[in-house]
Every structure is written in structure tokens, then in C-alpha cells.
Amino acid sequence: MAGLRKPIQNQNCGVPLGWGKIGKEVHRQGLYHSQQLPVPHIIVTLSRTELLRKESAGAEFRWHPNAVIARAFKRLKALSASADHRKRTSPPFSNEYRQYKKSANANFEPHVSEEKVTAQRTFTLSDVFNSSIRARSYNMRWISDPEYLHEKDGSIFLHNLITGNNSEFLSSITFDQVAAYDYVVSADQKYVAFKSNWTKIWRHSFTASYSLYDFAGSTFLSTPDIPHQVHLFAWAPTGNKMAFVWENDVYVKTSPTAKAIQVTSNGKHNKILNGIPDWVYEEEMFSSYEAMWLPGGKYLAYAEFNDTLVQNIEYSWYGKEQYPDTVIFPYPTPGTPKPVVKLFVYDITNISNITEVVVPASVGARYAGPCSQKADFRYRLGWAAYLASTEKVIVASFDGQGAGSGVFKCGMAVAPVSKWDYYDTIYTERYMNQPSENLEFYNNSTVTARAKNFKSVQCLLVHGTADDNVHFQQAAQISAALVEEQVDFEAMWYTDKDHGHDGSANQHVYTHMSHFLQSCFA
């Protein structure tokens, strides 16, 4: 059945559909186009495709004629017929299916090739979060063409692929001296910057302390001019020059023992950022926290982000104190002022030579929202595997579009957008232009205007109160609209959690969604 992994192309939007275990499970159950069979519950996000499903056993399972899934199922049958001739065993059909076959006396007989299964249990929800079933991996960092570094038991080892030599590069004792969690080696391999005191800011950004270690002297250097809680640290691609960002200003050191030189002095919290992007550029443009480059080691290029005219968003951080804190940061929404970006080039050998250049247009392929293509052939042991294995739920994932035909029984929205006017300007205007140019579509795309349609659906609303990406404001507006229409719904919020629901909230949200589906499909 390995042939089931070949992708099927969606001609409407160009999104490939990968078929792995889900396709195999569908094939086992005999769920083909327009066949009258008892079907399992189905979760599906539709894209120009409507799934018509009736809840009672024996209900018709069919797809609209223009559906890509109908073509996929047809291809699955053809692939199954040409499968290699392994020993065949009776397919594990349910008693309901056998009774259906006996009573209906149908001519349909699915052609299935099966290997004998020896497993005695299903893949459970606990398996999703523990490490009992995981693929092995090998961590490595290339530092030259034939050499790489490998971590084992807290120490770092150097491997040479040409000579075959293997030696200890950094001892775990050295890490423990500064409570380091990571390291960065200089290009000449004479120094190491150890990272400690990691503190998260946004999705990619963080602050950390950096301790410089000298290999020749086997000792840590005294570097009082590198403050704690540095936003960004980078070695030059040659030698051992370095640059770092502290309190939104850029500094350079021509060597680990040289005095730090301050390159910028206009950095100001939530106003002007040098060398690091603001929130919207980090999230929607760079997908990283670096806006500083050291090509060749002679010149330092850095970007300046001016958020002076950008309006702020605010939300509460509850923490453990008697009163919550208020988090405030610039967040441009559609039709409002955007950050002003400038690019500077700094000559490390001539501090008087600073050149301002216009940021060039960015050309190339990157992630996009509508009609973005993503296909892979990895089998993941995650929440979807648990649903298929234990709960007998087929999970099919498509892009977030649908015809709104009222075909859903259960709906779950985690950190959803209720109104595009509330989301960030770069992502939204990329696809919808400004509200002044496309007001009709801004108004027609709101979820809140369709709140009454949720009366026939069991729905769950989930959001983190510290979501810096899709703000809690979005879920609050959906909740208000549902209450206004007297829609009964379930809600779960996660205090001080952001868009990723990290820590204990990650397992809790998947457990809660599992319980919701069990209740909804009961």
C-alpha cells in the first residue's frame, strides 16, 4: 500500500494533497464514492469541496462532483489493485459492515492488500505527549566542509569525516560553569559564545546573556561591555569580530578582547529598533529576529525600524501578582500607519563611513496564506494519529476555505480571526488591500456577522489571553456575537499563553479538544 503516498493535485487552488495512513484507513473501511456504508465520523476543513454526511448508520457518503476527494478515492482503488502480491488476510471490517453486506447482497467487494497486524493496542492520547514512540534523530552542526559538532551527554564532540577522528570539543563542565543552554562558535574556532538566561519575547525573539570562552587559555573572558539580556548576538563570517544589540542599539567588537563600539544611539523601546525587527516584521516578513548582517566581516549591515507613528495594542498579563500588568507594543492594522524601515551599512574599519540605502524589493518564494502550497510525505505520530487510531476519526486537512453550506456537526476554533480589521497590516493588506480599497470584502469576511449559523453546530472556542499574534480581542468579539444570537457554545481560555499555547497548555488544549469531540460525536 506504499503507493497511497502519491499526492493528488487540487486543480482549483494548486494545493497538493498527500495521502498516507488516512487514505489507507479510508480504503480499509470501503468508503468509496456513492457507496452505502456505515461511516466513521469525519473532521474536514473544506476548500471548494463540500462533504455531505448524515449521522445515522448506513447513510450516504458522497462528494460533490467537482471534489478533489472523489478523484483521490478513485485513484486509491486503482493503486490498491496494482499493489504487490503479498499474503492477503481478511480485512478488519466491522460487524456493521458484514451485516450490511449480508442484508444488502451488494456486488461491491473492495480489493484490499493487508499485512498481518500484531499490535495489541491503539495509539492513545498519552502517546502523543510522552516519548515512548518517537523516531530517533541525530543533532549536528557543520563548522567546516569536513567537520561537524555533535552533542552527547551534555558535551560537544568534533567529528572529521575525512580522517574519521572524533574528539571532545566542549565539556559539559564548561557549560555548567555559566549555566549555558546553547553555544555559538566563532568562524576561526578560537572562541565560543555561551548562551544563558534565555527569556522569550515574541515567536522568534528572545534575550539572553553571552559568556565568551577562549580555547587557547581554556578560560572565560571578562566582558563587562557585553551587558546581560542582549537581544541579538552574531559572530562575523570570518575571524572573531562580533556584533550585538542591546536596548535597541547596535554595538560591534573587532575582537573578543577589544572595547565595544556603539554604532547607533537612537534606539527606544516601542519606538525605534536597530538591528532587530519590530513585531510585525518579525512575524510576517523575516520569520526570525535578525535584522543585522556581517557579510565578509568588514561591513556591518543593519536595519532600523521606526514605529513612532504605529498605534499600540494592549492586553493584560495576569501573572501571579495582585494586579495584572499591561503589555503594550506597536501593532499596525489594515489602513493604519506602518513602520518606516531604513537600511544602513557600517564600515567596521572606518567608523565615519555610514551609508543609507533604500530597502530593495524582496523577491523569492516564501510562505503565503491563500493558495499556499505545502506537501510532504512524513508520517507524524501526533494528535491526528491518535484520533484515527483510537477514536476512529478520519482527519483530512485542507486550506481554510469553504462554501458555508451548514454541513458541520462539530466545530473547534483555536485562536481564530473574527474580523480582518483587527489583524496585522502586512499579512492582511497583502491579500485584501486596505479597507478603503476593499471595504466590501472586509465587511463580508467577518465571522461575527454569521453568528446565528452556529445554532445548529456544537462549537468550541479556544484562545490564550496573551496572544500577541491573533489577539484575545478576536475571540472576545466572537463570544459577544454568539451570546447576542443566543448560541450555546463552549469556551476555554489560557491565562498568559500566546498563539502557540506552550508549556502545560499545549497538552491541555489537545486533551480538551479530544474530550469535546468524544462528547460531540457520542
N, C-alpha and C positions, 0 to 999 in steps of 0.2 A: 504493500500500500504506500510505498515511498513516493509514488507518482502523484499523490494527492497534494504535494507541496508546491506544485507549479502554479504561479499566480494567474488569476483571471483579470483581464483588463476591463475596467469600467469605462465605457466609451463616452459616457455623459460628462465625466469630470476628470478623467485621466488618473484615477486612483487605483493602483493595483490592489487586488485582494489576495492575501496569502491564505492557503488552506493547509492546515496541519491536522492536529488532533480533533479540532471541531468538525472539520469535514469528515473525518473518519467516523466520529460518533454519529453524525447525521446519517452516514452511509449504513452503519450498523443497524440503526433503527428503521431503515427502509423508508425514510422520509423523502420521497421523490415527488416531482411536480404532479399536482392534482390527484395524489393517492389518498384514499380514505383510510387513515390510520390514527390510532391514539397517539398524540404527540406530546412531548415534554414541554414544559414552559420555556418561553424564549424571551431573552432580552436582546433588543437590537436597536441601534441608532441608525435611522434610515437616511439615505441620500438619493433622492429622486426615485425611491423604491418604497412601496407600501406592503407591509406584511399584514395579511388578513388572517386572523386566528380566532377560533371560537374555543371557549373554555372546556366544553364538555368532551368526554372521550369519544373518539370516532369522528370528530368534527373535521371539516375540510381544511387542509393545509395547502395554500396556493399562493403564488406570487403574481403580481400584475405582469402582463405580457412583456412590458419593457424592462423588467427587472434583471439585473445582472446575476442575481442568485439563481434564477431559473436556468440561465446558461451554465452557471457553475455546477448545478446539480446534474445537468445533462453530461457535462464533461466528467464528473466524478464517476458516473455509471460506465462511461467508455474506458476510463482509466482502470476501473476495477476489473472489467472484462479482459484487459490485456495484462493483468498482474502476473507475476511469476507463479509457477505451479508448485506452490508449497503444499504441505499436507493440510487438507481442509478439515475443519471441525464444525460442528453445528453452531451457527451464530447465536449469541446470547440474547435472543428475542424475549420480550416479556410475555407473561401468561395472557395479558390482554391482546397482544398481537396474535398469539396462537389461536385464541378463541375467535378473534376476528377472521382469521384465515379459514377456520373450520366453518364458521357460520356463513361467511360471505361467499365461500367457494370461489375466490378470485383467482385469476390466471397469473397475477403478478407474483413473481418469485425473485427477490433480489439476489444478485450474484456477489457473494462475499468471500474473500480470502482472509482467513484468520489464523493467527498463531495461538498456541495454547497458552492461556494466562495462568500464572502460578501465584500472583499476588493475592493476598487474603484480605486486604483492606483498601479503602479508597484514600485518595489524597485529601486530607482534612484541613480545616481552617487553621489548626495549630501548626500543621506542616508549613503553612505559608510564612509563619513568623519565626520558627526555630530553624536551626541549621542542620537538621538531620538529613535532609535531602537537598544537596546543593552540588553544583558542578565545581570541580577543582579549578583553581586559577593560579597563575604564576606572575608575581609582580616583578617588574624590571624597569630600569631607566637607562637609556643609552647615554653615554658620556663621550664616546668617540665611535668611529666606524666599527672597530672590532671589540669594543668593551661596553659592558653594561653593569649596572649595580642591581643587587638583589637583596631584599630584606628577609632575614630568617632569625627567629627568636630574639627580635629586638635589635640585632646587629645588622650592619650593611656589609655585603661581600662584593668584591670586584671580580668579574669573570672576563677572561680574554678568550675569544672564540678561535683565534689563530694559534696561540700557544697552548690553550687548554688550561692555563693556570687559574687558580682560584684562591683569593686571599682576603683576609678581613680588611675592610676599608674604614669602617667606623664601628666602634664598640658600643654596645648597649649602655655601658657605664658612662660613656661620653654624653649620650642622650640624657641620662638620668641626672647629670650634673646641672643641667639647666631646665629640666622637666620638659624637654622638647618633644613635639609630636611629629615634626617633619623637618626636612633639610633641603638646602639648595647649594650645589657645588659651583664654585667659580669656574670660568672657562679654562683657566690654566691648571685647575685641580690643586691649587695651593691653599685654598681657603674653603670653608663651609659656613653657611649662614643657617643656624638652627632656629626653628620657629617654636614659640611657646606662647602661652596666654592668649589663645585664639578666642575672639569674640565676634559673633556673627552680626552683620549689619542688614544686608538685603540678600537676595537669592545667591549672588556670586561674591558679594563684597564682605570683607571682614577686616578686623585689625589684629595685629599680633606683635609680639616682642621678638627681636632678632639678636642672636648672640653669634659673634664671629669667632671661628676656630682656625688656628694656624697649624697646618700639618707639620711644617718644619720644626716648630717648637713644641708640638703636641700640647698646646695650651690655648685657652680662650683669651682674646684680646680685650683690653679695656676700651670701650667705645661710648663714652658719655655723650657724644654728639649724635648718637642714634637713639632717639627717645623710645620709650615704651609705647605700645599701641600705635604702631606705624600702619598706615593704610595700605601701602604697597612698597615692595622691595624687589629690585631687579639687578642681577649682575649684567655687565656688558658681555656681548657675544665673544669678545677676545680679552685676554688678560684678566685683571681683577678690579676694574673700575666698577662702581655701583651707583645706583640712584634710588631714592626712596621718597615717599610722600608722607608728610606729617602735618596734620591740621590744615589740609587742603593746599599746601605749598610743596614745591619740588626742591629736593636737595641732591647734590652729587658729591661723591668722594672719588678722587682719582686713584686711590688705593685704600686698603682697609686701615692703614695707619695714618692716612692724610686727614686733614681737617675738613669737615663737611662744608660745602659751599651752598648757600641758599640761592636758588635760581629765581624763584618767584616770591612775592611778598604781599600779594593782594588776595590770598585765599581767605574765604569767610564762610562759616557754616551756613548751609542752605542758601548761599548767595553765589559764590564763585568757587569752583573746584578746579584745581590744576593737577594734571596727571592721572586723574581718576574721573570716571563719568558720573553724572548725576543719576537719579533713579531711573528716569525714562530711557536714557541712552544705555545704561547697564542692562535693563530688562529687554528692550525692544531692538536695539541696534548691535551692541557688541556681544551680548551674552557672556560677558566677562567683566572684570573690574580693572582692566588695564587700558589706560589711555596715554601710555608713555612707552617709547621705544628707544633702543640703543643700537641702531644698525652700524656695524663696523667698529663700534667703541669710541669713535672720535666725536660723533654728533649725538645729541640727545633731542629727540622729537617728543613733544608733549602737547596735549590738547587742553584748552581752557573752556570750561562750561560755565556760562553766566546765566544764572537762574533769577536774576534780580526782578524781572517782570513776570515770572511764573507764579501763579497763585498756589497757595498751600492747601494740602489736605490734612485733616486731623482725625485721629482716633485714640481711644483710651487704651492704655496698657495697665492692666489691673494688678499684676504682681502680687506681693504679699503685704504691702504697706497699708496703712489705714485709709489713705486716699490714693486713687489711681493717678498715674502720670498721663500726660497728653503727648502723643507722638505727632510731630509736625514736620512736614517736608514738602518741597515743591513737587507738584503733580499736574502737568498740563493736560487739560481735557480738550475735546474737539472744539475748534473755533476760538480758543484762548491763546495768549502769547506763549511761544515756545522758547526753549533755551537758545542762547546765542553761543555758537561754537567757533573757536579760533584754534589754529594750529601753529605752533612755534617750533623753531629749530635752534638748538643751543650748541655752540661750538665749545666743547669742554676745554680745548687748548687756548681759546680766546674768548674770555667771558664778556667782551664788549660786542661780540657779533651775535645778535639775536635777530632772526628773520621771521616776519609774519607772512604766512601763506594762506590762501583760500583753501578750505577743505574741499578736495575733489569729490566728484560724484562717485558713489560706491557702486561698482559693477561686479556681478558674480552671482552665484547660486547660494541661497540660504533658505532657512525655514520660512514658510509663509502659511497663512491661515487657510482661507478658502482655496479649494482645489490643490492644496499642497500634496505632494506625492511622498509616500514613505512605505517601503516594502522591505521586509526582512524574512528570514526563514529560520529564526530561532524559536525553539520550543521553551516557553517560560513556565516554570513551576511557581505560579502566583495565585492570586485570588480567582482568576478565571478558570485555572486548572482545578481548584477546589470546587467551584460551582458545577463544573462539568462532571467531576468525579463523584462527589458526594451528594450534591443537591439535584443532580440530573438536569441541570440548566445549561442550555446552549448559549454561548456568548459570542455574538458577532459584533465587531466594531467597525463603524463607518464614519465618514466625516459628519459634522454636526448640522445636517440639513434634513428636512422632511416636509411632507405635504400637509401636515396638520389635520389628518383625517380621523382623529379620535380613535385610533386602533390600540392604544396602550391600556394596560391594566395597572401597571406599577411604574412609577417614575421616581428617580432619585436625582437631585441636583446638588452637587458639591461645589461650593464657591462659584455660583453662576453669575453671569452678567444679566441684569434685568433691563438695563437701558444703556445704549452705547454712548449717550451723552456723559455718563459717569466714568467711562474708561479712558485710558491714556490716549493722548493725541496722536502719537506716532503710529501705533497699531491701527487705531480706528480710522484716521484720515487716509491711511494707506489704501484702504478698501472702500471707504464711504465718502471721501472728500470731507469738506467742512459742512456743518449743519446749514449754513447759509446757502450752500450749493446743492444740498441733497436733503432738505428738511423732511420731505415726504417719507423717505426710506428710514430716516432716524425715528420718525414717529411710528411707522408701521412695524418696526422690528422689535418693539418693546414686548416683554413677556407680561408685564403688569396689565396691559390692555386686554389680555386674553385670560385673565384670572378665572372667569366663570367657567371656562372649559375644563378646569381641573376638578369640577364637582363629580365627574364620572370616573376619576382616577384616584388611586391611593398614591399619595406623593410624600416624599421625604426631602426636607430642605436642610442642608448642612453648610456651615461656614465658620471660619476662625475669626475671632474679634480683632486680631492684629494682622489681618491680611493686607499687606502693603500693595499687592497687585490688583486683585479684584476686591475692593473694599467691602467691609461688612455692611456699608450703606446699601449695596446692591441687594443682599438678602433681606435687609430690613424693609426695602421697598416692595419686594415680592411678598413678604409676610403681610405687610399692610394691605396690599391689593387682595390677597386671598381672604383675609379677615373681612374686608369690605364686601366681598361677594359671598360671605358665609360659607367658605370652603373649609372643610375639616382636613387638616394635614398634620404631619409630624415634623418636628424641627429639632435639630441638635446643633449647638454652637460649642466651639472650643476656645476657652479663655486664653488669650495671649498667644494664640497659634496663627501662623501665617498661611500662605497659599499652599504650602507643602504638607501641613499637618505633621510635623516631625515629632520625634520622641514617642511618648506613650500614646499620643493622639493618633498616630498612624495605625497602630493595631486596633485601637478603639473604634475608629471610623469604619474600618473594614468589617469588624465584628458586628457593629451596629447595622451596617447595610445588609449583612448576611441575615441577621435576625429579622430585619424589615422584609426581605424577600421571602423568607420562610413563612412569615405571617401573611404576606400579601398573596402568595401562591397556594396557601393552605386550602 
